[in-house]
């Protein structure tokens, strides 16, 4: 099985939304496809905000990764966040996640990004193990906290 990454386009929004809903179901959260569509349409049109890539196995989309760009004084420059990462169940446990994270790292290095962050559900120990194997570390004493500014 050959894994490749393809920059997502507006024509891919239906596929991306299907993956987004599946990701939320897997995480036990409720997806808002209207909000997600609006976000995708913005992100797909503005590379300065980040990027979206389809993960393809033999040219068939089997998942996606969303990276967004930021800046951190603590990390000394530009940073990035894995906003969403989803791989269909039939492709998990085969190294696709590791390949995807290596791809994300190469994308970030090409943009002189100093650090790559992600969030993972506390219950998702399989994903945590993958992330730790490729060099991500839990930040002792820190929680990710969010406040929605617009409904």
N, C-alpha and C positions, 0 to 999 in steps of 0.2 A: 504494500500500500504506500503510494507516494503522497506525502503531505506538502501542500503549497499554500501560500497566503496571497490573497487577492484584495486589492483596495476595493472597498465597497463603494457602490454608486447609488444614486437615487433609485435606479431600477431594482435594486436589491432590498428595498425597504420592507417589502412583504416577508421576505425570507428572514431578515433581521428581526422583525417583530415576532415572527413565529419562534425564533430562538430566544428572544427576550421573555416571552410568555413562559416558555419551557424552563428557562433559568429561574424565574420567579416561583414557578410551581415546585421545582426541585428544592429551592431554598425555603419553601413554605410561606412565601409572601404573595401579595396580590399585585399583579402587574396593572399598570395604567397605560394601555396601548396608545391612547390619544396623546398623553404626555410624552411617551417614548417616541412616537412618530414625530412630534414637533421637535424634540431634542435631536433625533437623527437627521432631520432635514436641515437643522442649523449646523450640526457638526459636519455632515457630509459636504457642506458648502463652504466651510471655513477651516482650512488646514492649520491656521494659527491657533486653533482651539484644541486640536487633537486629530485622531484618525480612527477609522473603523476598517477592520480587515475581516474578510471571510476566511475561515479555515477550511480548506478543501482537501478531500481524499479522492485521488484520481479524478480531479476536476469537479467533484460533487461537494457542495457546501455541507459541512458536518458541524459547524460551529462558528463562533465569531469572537473577536477581541476588540474592545474599545479602550483606547489610550487617550488620556487628556493631559494637557501640558499645564504646568504651574511654575512656581518659583519658590525657593526656600533659602532663607538666610542660614538656617542650621546646616543644610547640606551644601551651601556655597554656590548656589546658582539654580539653573533650571532643574525642575523635577517633573516626574510624570506619575500618573495614577492609572492603574488598571481599573477602569470604571466597571467593565463587565467582561467576563470570560465564560463562555459556555461551549461545551463539547457534547454532542449527542451521546447517549448512554452506550451505544454499541461501539463507540470509538474510545471510550475511557479505558485506562489501564493498559494502553498500548504505546505510551510515550508521546501521544499527541499533545498533552498538556505541557510536557517538558519542551517539546519542539516549539510550541507556541510561545512559551515564556522566553526561550532563547531568541526567537524571532523578535519579540517585543524588546528585549535587551539590545539587540542589534539596531533596531529602529531608534531607540533612545541614544545609543552611543553615536550614531550618525548625526544626531541633533545636539551633541554635546550636553546631554542631560546627565546630571550628577547622581540622581537617585530615582529608583522606581519603587512605588508603593502599591499596596493592594489591601483590600479587606476580604475577610473570609469568615463565614459563620463559625461560631465557636464549636458547633456540633459537627462541622464538616471536617473530621479528622483526616480523611483521605486526602482532601485538597491541601490541608495544612502540611501533611507529610511531603507532598509533591513540592510545595513552595519552599519548605525548609531544605529539601534535597538540592534545590537549584540556587540556594544561597539567601533566601529571604529569612529575616529574623523577626521574632515577636519583639515588640518594643516594650520592655518591662516598665510597668507603671503607667502605661498609656492606654487610653481607650479612644476609638474614633467616635467623635460626637458630632451631631448634625442639627441644624436648625433650618427648617424650610422657611424661606423668606417670601415666597409667593405661593398661593394655593395651586 
